[in-house]
Amino acid sequence: MSMLLYLHGFNSSPQSKKAVETEQWMQLNTPQIKFCCPQLSPYASQVMARLRSIIDAHSPQPVYLVGSSMGGFFATCLAEQYNLPAVLINPAVNPGSGLHSWLGENRNFVTGEHWVFKPEHIEEYVKLNPKKIERKQNYKLLLQTGDEVLDYRQAQQYYSGCCIVTEAGGDHSFVDYQQHLPANIEFLTHVYKNQ
């Protein structure tokens, strides 16, 4: 059975709106694809260890990636390592440069869990960052110009040559995301079949 691995954003959770919308849509329309959305730690090395173990355990069955914001960064790391198809929603680009405001004590937006972020945790993101995208055919990006958290132009540049859908307006959460679900699943399955 193939699996869609949904990666939520930084300091978010599997209860995020897009994760829930994706799971509900898939239950109705693609029950043959397993939905998996693990709770991601704020610490990059822990996240990657967990995600690699999930992918390795599912091998050799197909795995599709969907990542939002920081989840888009992790999806990129995995797509490059494992040659997997990925849909990225307003993805974080070079996130190590933008995490300094998180240094110190924090609280998860959804779960309420407290956690502490240190400079060495930022270094984990810097070390993971792919220098360039090698597998451009594996990616579809959904960007909205009204993203108030990340500059969509950074993603346009970094993922140049990939399939990019840029919508005017919107915000970081990606307004009307659910309308893209059928095309996203079609892209992921098509890319996997043609590898």
WOCOR-V233270 format. One line per field, one symbol per residue. ss: DSSP state (H for helix, E for strand, C for the rest). burial: 1 if it has 9 or more other ideal C-beta (glycine too) atoms within 8 Angstrom, else 0. A space follows every 10 residues. Layout:
BEGIN
ss = ???
burial = ???
END
This chain:
BEGIN
ss = CCEEEEECCC CCCCCCHHHH HHHHHHHHHC CCCEEECCCC CCCHHHHHHH HHHHHHHHCC CCEEEEEECH HHHHHHHHHH HHCCCEEEEC CCCCHHHHCH HHCEEEECCC CCCEEEECHH HHHHHHHHCC CCCCCHHHEE EEEECCCCCC CHHHHHHHCC CCEEEEECCC CCCCCCHHHH HHHHHHHHHH HHHCC
burial = 0111111111 0111010111 1110110010 0010111001 0101001101 1101100000 0011111111 1111111111 0001111111 1111110110 0110010100 0000101000 1111100111 0010110111 1111111001 0101110110 0101111001 1101101001 1001101110 11000
END
